[in-house]
């Protein structure tokens, strides 16, 4: 496999999963919280590592307490950190992210008070020892010199440049990269409504570069050198669990397949599929271990009409309440609509098999087992959210 150096951003992410996107001036309780390393380059290298490549990152690090946490996260991902530049002044870059459980979309607030990698630091790296260099399209002041020195010392190794946002002067660097990966954010900011128009505009000034433009649900446009622009549709995803890092996953899979010698259309198709698969799980861990066969969340033998079974679906980050009802099984999200808290927050969920109700343990809201409707309590006439399930001949219960 290839030895890949990524030059760009590494940040600390605080990720909050919420039931819906909050409105202005609204107080909202998060369903789940996690803290991990993030940043475009870091995430791309992590996925490439899972795909079997040897990865290293060239980024900057502060000296505050969060920097130790960030560095520990990079090492846990088995990314080589020997090319990191440390600054005494400044703070660890931090992103605060909300993931909307309704549709898997994410909202990011980013804080940065840290210098970028200097040209002098990058120039000390023996870039010719790598099989591929991947640059994040930022730090334009130093990026020009970095690309120049890379072109000087590399003979056949590809150079990819991710162009996520419009930055002053970045267009002058496009000719330095053999692969340009554009986001739809860049295209929209530049006044384009689709990837076709963007790549037609870019092609005239970059005759020696492969071009790719991702556009979420609209799919991907791409063009090989001296070849017409092609388009593939986005794969339909249901349910969408988490879109955070989908673009980084696409970039990693694209680099992976091109490094293996695949044609651009094959690489884009495979990357498009891999990014879609990522959206079906939370986070970037164990991307290659996602089973094609669904795993049961429980078996009907574990259930009764007198008590509930609360299970956690890890791939969906979802807590589910199961209970037998007549000859079927009822499944609801473990979330009381009164204050959006788990039904078993205080203690177990009480079941009245005669009234055929179950009770929230916090504020004594009673819900029909049959349809989840609140028939008594603070959220009267509201309902528990139904979870779709299916049961096989062995009694195994699966999420639909």
Secondary structure, DSSP 8 states (H G I E B T S, - for coil): --EEEEES--EEEEEEEESS---TT-----SEEEEEEE-HHHHHHHHHHHTT-EEEEE-EE-SSHHHHHHHHHHHHTT-B-TT-EE-SSSEEEEEEEEEETTT--EEEEEEEES----HHHHHTS-GGG-SEEEEES--HHHHHHHHHHHHHH-SS-EEEEEE-S--TTGGGGGGG-SEEEE-HHHHHHTT-SSHHHHHHHHHTT-TTSEEEEE-GGG-EEEE-TTS--EEE-----SS----TTHHHHHHHHHHHHHHTT--HHHHHHHHHHHHHHHTTSSSSTTGGG--SS---SEEGGG--SSS-EEEEETTTTEEEEEEEETTEEEEEES-BTTTTB-TTSSS--EEETTTTEEE-TTT--EEETTT-BEEESTTTT-B--B--EEE-TT-EEEE-
